[in-house]
Amino acid sequence: MLECNANMPTLQDRQINLQVTVALWQKMLADFPYSVLEQAVAKVIMQSKIFPTVAEIREAAESLMQKANFLPSAEEAWDEVMCKIDPYRKPTWSHCLVNRP
């Protein structure tokens, strides 16, 4: 179970434990390709004066994907498919080519 303040390491009790923050980020950002997240995190940390939240990173990543009409590599597309496979829900894909049979 993730700690409730994992998204805000400065609010954590005692010593800052970034392991819980990393676990949260991995879970909450898994639907984005790594290359997009790398750019989004760089953008957010350059603009933010405090530790970025998942919401800020997601917003930046979504913006980057819309602006660039992002085309994932084969590896990124496969990673996305593996992360989103769920027999109970229809996934939304980052690009129409990821959904192509």
C-alpha atoms as one frame of an Amber mdcrd trajectory, in Angstrom:
protein
   0.000   0.000   0.000   1.283   3.443  -0.885   1.659   6.048   1.810  -0.912
   8.831   1.586   1.703  11.583   1.288   4.020   9.764  -1.109   3.274  12.365
  -3.762   4.573  15.144  -1.495   7.917  14.001  -0.043   8.354  17.240   1.893
   5.244  16.361   3.912   6.485  12.905   4.893   7.178  12.220   8.540  10.766
  12.025   9.717  13.235  11.436   6.901  12.189  11.828   3.320  11.795   8.369
   1.775  11.753   8.741  -1.987  11.162   5.012  -2.457   7.453   5.473  -1.744
   7.358   8.437  -4.112   9.050   6.424  -6.868   6.577   3.554  -6.345   3.667
   5.978  -6.643   5.061   7.630  -9.762   5.663   4.238 -11.417   2.087   3.185
 -10.769   0.418   6.468 -11.712   2.503   7.205 -14.827   2.824   3.693 -16.280
   0.513   4.471 -19.200   2.957   6.968 -20.735   6.009   6.057 -22.815   9.311
   6.661 -21.022  10.572   9.192 -23.559   7.480  11.373 -23.061   7.752  11.161
 -19.273  11.413  12.109 -19.394  10.536  15.299 -21.296   7.502  16.013 -19.109
   9.456  15.695 -15.848  12.203  17.948 -17.197   9.606  20.550 -18.198   7.818
  20.431 -14.838  10.934  20.620 -12.657  12.216  23.596 -14.648   8.951  25.454
 -14.040   8.074  24.382 -10.496   9.434  25.794  -7.262   8.265  22.804  -5.215
   8.437  19.034  -5.683   6.224  18.141  -8.688   3.036  16.139  -8.268   1.793
  13.280 -10.414  -0.971  15.555 -11.709   1.546  18.137 -12.949   3.650  15.475
 -14.667   0.589  13.861 -16.283  -0.602  17.239 -17.541   2.796  17.993 -19.072
   3.028  14.503 -20.635  -0.460  14.760 -22.145   0.387  18.187 -23.529   3.614
  16.910 -25.109   1.852  13.977 -26.724  -0.869  16.187 -28.208   1.562  18.790
 -29.537   3.992  16.386 -31.128   1.450  13.828 -32.365   3.724  11.397 -30.570
   4.638   8.188 -32.371   5.950   5.563 -29.935   8.793   3.224 -30.765   8.006
  -0.500 -31.050   9.404  -1.067 -27.547   7.351   1.792 -26.070   4.192   0.549
 -27.810   4.720  -2.981 -26.480   5.363  -1.650 -22.954   2.126   0.325 -23.181
   0.190  -2.763 -24.297   1.638  -4.841 -21.467   0.782  -2.171 -18.867  -2.776
  -1.676 -20.067  -3.917  -5.258 -20.675  -7.049  -5.745 -18.597  -9.813  -8.195
 -19.527 -12.407  -5.991 -17.792 -11.666  -2.594 -19.345 -11.063  -1.285 -22.826
  -7.743   0.579 -22.803  -7.125   4.006 -24.256  -3.960   4.103 -26.320  -1.395
   6.868 -26.702  -1.471   6.474 -30.489  -3.844   4.798 -32.950  -1.013   2.595
 -34.251  -0.649   0.964 -30.820  -4.222  -0.286 -31.170  -3.692  -1.643 -34.695
  -3.980  -5.466 -34.878
